[in-house]
Amino acid sequence: VEQNIANAKILVDKVCNSEYASIFRKVGNDIWKEPDICNSKDLNLQFGIIGIAIAAFENSEKVNGFSSKYDYYLKGKVKLTAREEQGLALFNGKAKCANCHMADPDTKGTPPLFTDFTFDNLGIPANPQNPWYSMDATFNKEGANWSDPGLAEFLKEMPQYAMLAEENFGKHQVPTLRNVDKRPSPEFVKCYGHNGYFKSLGEIVHFYNTRDVLPPAGKVSDPKPGINCWPEPEVGSNMNKDELGNLGLTASEESAIVEFMKTLSDGYV
């Protein structure tokens, strides 16, 4: 639905009619000994080559440049500003960001990937702008009542893992924070969270900090009485309540964390 590609055959046809079809044919001929991979009768092979090509690209230096200001900082080639240093200290400490987004190289010296590849439900509110809610019932039978099942959607279809679906409902993989602020232009609006609910790093950091903060005495917040000013979570079960929700960060500390995350964009000169 997201890419408007109904099946593997349509995807292969798109690749074979693309500007880079000759490269696809070359790979098929050089590695899989298919004289013309586009005319192959083996759809699984065609589809598989596309998948391997994507994986190879994602593993390449074009994607993993490790050329951010922070990378140069780790090599001792540049210094962080005082605010960036403060943000890094908070990131690794009080804000608990590094619990899931590790900021140190591994034991082999590999630059930090800023993800532990685990899955979490952060309690992010539903995004009313999500076009999925208005999709035809052919695709979305639940309409506006739909909640993103996250990891559970995959687990429930696998007999050997189906028993784990319920406890993983609403959980999404921890993303890397590399290039988290990289954008084509300063005015470009990036969306954050699994459903794009937040429209700035400042917003999502504030959410991490205050999701579970009680309002001042005598005041009742609108969407969910007793819970700050945030709407109810899209999925209320299986929420991570240990590493976010009431971190006690000041506005200045939130801002410092954002300043640090801006150092993670590749292409620093």
C-alpha positions in Angstrom: 0.0 0.0 0.0 2.7 2.5 1.0 4.6 2.1 -2.3 1.6 1.2 -4.5 3.2 -2.1 -5.5 0.7 -5.0 -5.1 3.1 -7.9 -5.6 6.7 -9.0 -6.4 6.0 -9.3 -10.1 5.0 -5.7 -10.4 8.1 -4.7 -8.5 10.4 -6.7 -10.9 8.6 -5.2 -13.9 9.2 -1.7 -12.6 13.0 -2.5 -12.1 13.2 -4.0 -15.6 11.7 -0.9 -17.1 13.7 1.5 -15.1 16.8 3.6 -16.1 19.0 1.2 -14.2 17.6 -2.0 -15.8 21.0 -2.6 -17.5 22.7 -2.8 -14.1 20.1 -5.3 -12.9 20.7 -7.4 -16.0 24.5 -7.2 -15.4 24.2 -8.4 -11.9 21.9 -11.3 -13.0 24.4 -12.3 -15.7 27.6 -11.9 -13.7 26.5 -13.5 -10.4 23.5 -15.7 -11.1 24.4 -16.6 -14.7 21.1 -15.6 -16.1 21.5 -14.2 -19.7 18.6 -11.9 -19.1 17.4 -11.8 -15.5 14.3 -9.7 -16.7 13.2 -12.7 -18.8 13.8 -15.2 -16.1 10.9 -17.5 -15.1 12.2 -17.5 -11.5 10.3 -14.7 -9.7 11.9 -15.5 -6.4 15.3 -15.1 -7.9 14.4 -11.8 -9.5 12.9 -10.5 -6.3 15.7 -11.8 -4.2 18.4 -10.0 -6.3 16.5 -6.7 -5.7 16.5 -7.4 -2.0 20.2 -8.2 -1.9 21.0 -5.1 -3.9 19.1 -2.9 -1.4 20.9 -4.6 1.5 24.3 -4.0 -0.2 23.5 -0.4 -0.7 22.4 0.0 2.9 25.7 -1.6 4.0 27.8 0.7 1.7 29.7 3.8 2.5 27.1 5.9 0.7 24.7 5.1 3.5 27.2 4.6 6.3 29.5 7.5 5.8 30.4 8.0 9.5 31.3 11.5 8.5 29.4 13.6 11.1 30.8 16.1 13.4 30.5 13.6 16.2 32.6 11.0 14.3 35.3 13.6 13.9 35.0 14.4 17.6 35.5 10.7 18.5 38.6 10.8 16.4 39.9 13.8 18.2 39.8 16.0 15.1 37.2 18.6 16.3 35.7 19.8 19.5 32.1 20.0 20.4 30.7 23.3 21.6 29.8 23.6 25.3 26.1 23.1 24.5 26.8 20.0 22.4 29.1 18.6 25.2 26.3 19.2 27.7 23.8 17.5 25.4 26.1 14.5 25.1 26.5 14.2 28.8 22.7 14.3 29.3 22.3 11.9 26.4 24.5 9.4 28.1 23.2 10.1 31.6 20.1 11.8 32.9 18.1 11.6 29.7 18.8 7.8 29.4 18.9 8.2 25.5 22.1 6.0 25.3 20.2 3.1 27.0 18.9 2.3 23.5 20.9 4.7 21.3 24.4 3.8 22.3 26.9 6.7 21.6 30.2 4.9 22.1 32.2 2.8 19.6 32.0 -1.0 20.2 34.9 -3.1 21.4 36.2 -3.5 17.8 36.2 0.3 17.3 33.2 0.3 15.0 31.6 3.8 15.2 28.4 3.8 17.2 25.2 3.0 15.3 22.9 4.8 17.8 20.5 1.9 18.1 20.4 -1.4 19.9 17.9 -2.8 17.4 15.4 -3.7 20.1 11.7 -2.9 20.0 9.7 -0.5 22.2 6.3 1.1 22.6 7.0 4.7 23.6 3.3 5.6 24.1 3.3 8.0 21.2 -0.2 9.4 20.4 -2.0 8.4 17.2 -1.2 10.8 14.4 -4.6 12.2 13.1 -2.9 13.1 9.8 -2.1 9.5 9.0 -3.8 8.8 5.7 -4.2 5.1 6.7 -7.3 6.0 8.8 -9.2 7.1 5.7 -8.1 4.2 3.5 -10.7 2.0 1.8 -12.0 -0.9 4.0 -10.3 -3.3 1.6 -7.1 -2.2 3.2 -8.1 -0.8 6.6 -11.2 -2.6 8.0 -10.9 -0.8 11.4 -11.0 2.7 9.9 -10.4 5.4 12.6 -10.2 2.8 15.3 -7.1 1.2 13.9 -4.0 1.0 16.1 -0.6 0.2 14.6 0.3 -3.3 15.9 4.0 -2.8 15.2 6.1 -5.9 15.7 3.0 -8.0 16.6 1.8 -7.8 13.0 4.8 -9.8 11.9 4.9 -12.2 14.9 1.2 -13.2 14.6 1.8 -14.5 11.1 4.7 -16.7 12.2 3.5 -19.9 13.9 6.7 -20.3 15.9 6.4 -16.7 17.2 2.7 -16.1 17.3 2.5 -16.7 21.1 4.7 -13.5 21.5 2.5 -11.2 19.5 0.3 -9.9 22.3 3.3 -8.8 24.5 4.8 -7.0 21.5 1.7 -5.2 20.3 2.5 -1.6 19.5 6.3 -2.1 19.7 8.5 -0.6 17.0 12.2 -1.0 16.3 14.5 1.5 17.9 15.8 3.6 15.0 19.3 4.9 14.5 19.8 8.6 15.4 22.4 9.1 12.8 21.3 11.8 10.4 18.3 12.4 12.6 18.4 16.1 11.8 19.7 15.8 8.2 17.4 17.5 5.7 17.5 18.9 2.2 17.0 22.5 3.5 16.7 24.2 6.9 13.0 24.8 6.4 12.2 21.2 5.5 9.9 19.7 8.2 10.9 16.2 9.3 8.6 13.9 11.1 9.5 11.8 14.1 8.1 8.8 15.9 6.8 5.6 14.1 3.8 7.4 12.8 5.3 10.9 12.3 3.3 12.5 15.2 6.2 14.9 16.1 7.4 17.6 13.7 10.7 18.5 15.4 13.4 17.0 17.5 12.4 19.5 20.2 8.9 18.0 20.3 9.9 14.4 20.6 12.6 15.2 23.2 10.0 17.1 25.2 7.6 14.1 24.9 10.3 11.7 26.2 10.8 14.0 29.1 7.2 14.8 30.1 5.0 12.0 28.9 4.0 11.0 32.4 4.4 14.3 34.2 1.4 15.2 36.3 -0.2 18.6 35.7 0.0 21.3 38.5 -2.5 20.8 41.3 -6.0 21.9 40.4 -5.4 21.7 36.7 -6.8 18.9 34.5 -5.2 18.4 31.1 -7.6 17.9 28.2 -7.0 14.7 26.3 -6.2 12.4 29.3 -6.8 13.7 32.8 -3.7 13.4 35.0 -1.1 13.0 32.2 0.5 16.3 31.3 -0.7 17.7 28.0 -0.2 14.7 25.7 -3.1 12.8 24.1 -3.6 9.2 25.0 -1.0 6.8 23.5 -1.9 5.0 20.3 -1.2 1.7 22.1 -1.5 1.9 25.9 -0.2 -1.6 26.6 3.4 -2.7 26.6 4.7 0.8 27.1 8.3 1.5 28.1 7.9 3.2 31.5 11.5 2.8 32.7 13.5 5.0 30.3 11.2 7.9 29.5 8.1 9.7 30.8 9.3 11.8 33.6 13.0 12.5 33.2 13.1 15.8 35.0 14.9 17.7 32.3 14.8 21.4 32.1 13.9 23.2 28.9 17.5 24.2 28.6 18.6 20.6 29.0 16.1 19.4 26.4 17.6 22.0 24.0 21.1 20.9 24.7 20.2 17.3 23.8 18.8 18.5 20.5 22.0 20.4 19.8 24.0 17.3 20.4 21.8 15.2 18.0 22.4 17.8 15.3 26.1 16.7 15.3 25.1 13.3 14.0 24.5 14.4 10.4 27.0 13.0 7.9 28.8 15.4 5.6 30.4 17.6 8.3 33.0 19.9 6.9 
